[in-house]
Amino acid sequence: MATVTASTPRALPTGLLKHRAVHKILLIALAAAVLVPLANARWASGSWPTALTVDLTKPLGSTSDWIIDNRDSHPLFLYFFGYISNAVVISVRAVYLVLLGAGWAGVTALGALVAWRVAGVRLALGTAAAFLACGVLGMWVPTMQTLALMVVAVLASVVVGVLLGLAAGLSRRMDKILRPVLDTMQVMPAYAYLLPVVLVFGMGVPAAVLATVVYAAPPMARLTALGLQGADKEVLEAVESLGTTARQRLLTARIPLARKELLLGLNQTIMMALSMAVIASVIGAAGLGDRVYQALASVDVGAALAAGIPIVLLAVVLDRVTGAAGAADDTERPGRAGWAYALAGTVVVAVAGRLLGRLDWPDAWTLNIAEPVNRAVDWMTDHLYSGVPVVGGTADWAGHFTTWVLDPVRDGLQGLPWWSVLLIVATLAWLIGTWRTALTAVLAMAAIGVLGVWTPALDTLSQVLAAVAVTLVLGFATAVAAARSDRVERLLRPVLDVFQTMPQFVYLIPVVALFGVGRAPAAAAAVVYALPAVVRITTQGLRQVDPAAMESSHSLGATSWQQLRQVQLPLARPALLLAVNQGVVLVLAVVVIGGLVGGGALGYDTVFGLAQGDLATGLVAGAAIVCLGLMLDRVTQPTERRTGKGA
């Protein structure tokens, strides 16, 4: 009797789950039986019907012309957007002049002393070495340009994010309103943010800063709201019992209790701002990103690497310093005296550098790595691209991947009738979620057809699916090894840390060096970018499986493979689904940027629209990318996660 009682609670949910899945499939089949013949009779063509498309070329072209014609005369631009643009330019220029005025010694001292006060001597030495490496590589001035843009963008992102987070954290109504907006903003690839701001502000620093703010503010808003909503209720009740006002409770209780979430939000905002500041070089932002972009445009891998290394160093330093600040306890936080000493030390070093006439980085201290790197790339081209015995060369791998994987997947998707694609999307989204998510996914996919970019969108989707498949195979295999071995996890941790802090743009450099240009290199960059997140989430999910379940299966004589297949993977299902979701979203972000290195499809349309000033092409492609990202997020978003968000 005891055995029956124990087994019933496990069998019942499984039966219900299968029952619901079958019901969903039957309902979709019934709807398809009614709608598909009607659609096929009305629009017999397999591709998206021309009658269901909307040509936005004329209205967008007219809008673009109107903006260009009135940018210097209309009150909206003169007294609103113009003031914003001027404020951004003045702010960035002021920060840049301050950094140049402090000199390389002053900036290095400031970074090292801040790292010392926050995280200790070890990180301080690493920070100093990172700044010095930027100078040695001949990238001191571009690094300061990127830092100036970063400082202004991060400050604005924090202000916007905190205000939105306060609104969402203190009001359930505002939380419900802002949540779908933030959800959509988080799945939008970074490239999509460039289009609207270019339309309003044109090419240049203001557009780059404002695109960075829009991209980097959502994590600050989310984590601020999360911290305020998760504040200890007993503490809040105790403070309220003392007769404090709502404003006093916010300042003295809620915000201090949400300190860790606020610092984590700052960390995420800084990292996303750096990533976007680099990508924003496409629309005229000077700095390291511009050097990488110009080098990639001319396939100068050496120059791209010389600018890419400082970007990686900046990302690692900023991530470590802000991460250490968020992890520190209240007793470990530096006092006012410590910060005063750090500021005084910085001023002393900066003044000494000015008196000695050493503000600019000395040319004699620079190291040109572009030429040896390009020689190495030429050697690779001659010896590794093709003709390698047995395994073949990297160009052969890229060609085989294109011929055997990318082309068949693309041709298969483009050969499907348009209604079957919508049906597949609806089925997948409803099986993993609810009818609302299925409806959202179908409408997002249909919007791509209405915009008239159905074929290139399916090309982009084929690259995403192929790259995601490779990412999941490599990621799950690596995560299983890390979850079962502490040594493997320790070895992987620093590698994953560095890979997760690298901006998206940087991943294009090594793949161009190894594979040249094309769709396969774009997919390879996407795999490398998404792999760390998949490995981390999967490893954590496998390690958090109930030890009692593992011990029970072991006592029953299960082998290691049986434990993995029958215990760990089923119990870690939510983490695996989340890993798939994050892998898809991250892969899409880089596949789009792959348009810069021959990825084609929507990414190319976006790049072409920005480069040629063809805002109609660029905006339509950007809107399609947003719809594609929204559809993929809904199709792969686990029900548990969505329920937790309250979406």
Secondary structure, DSSP 8 states (H G I E B T S, - for coil): -HHHHHHHHHHHHHHHHHHHHHHHHHHHHHHHHHHHHHHHHH---SS--GGG----HHHHHHHHHHHHHHTTT-HHIIIIIHHHHHHHHHHHHHHHHHHHHHHHHHHHHHHHHHHHHHH-HHHHHHHHHHHHHHHHTT-HHHHHHHHHHHHHHHHHHHHHHHHHHHHHHH-HHHHHHHHHHHHHHHHS-GGGGHHHHHHHH-SSHHHHHHHHHHHHHHHHHHHHHHHHHTS-HHHHHHHHHTT--HHHHIIIIIHHHTHHHHHHHHHHHHHHHHHHHHHGGGGT--SHHHHHHHHHHTT-HHHHHHHHHHHHHHHHHHHHHHHHHHH--GGGS--HHHHHHHHHHHHHHHHHHHHTT--S--GGG----HHHHHHHHHHHHHHTSS--TTT--HHHHHHHHIIIIIHHHHHHHHHS-HHHHHHHHHHHHHHHS-HHHHHHHHHHHHHHHHTT-HHHHHHHHHHHHHHHHHHHHHHHHHHHHHHH-HHHHHHHHHHHHHHHHS-GGGGHHHHHHHH-SSHHHHHHHHHHHHHHHHHHHHHHHHHTS-HHHHHHHHHTT--HHHHIIIIIHHHTHHHHHHHHHHHHHHHHHHHHHGGGGT--HHHHHHHHHHHHT-HHHHHHHHHHHHHHHHHHHHHH--HHHHHHHT-
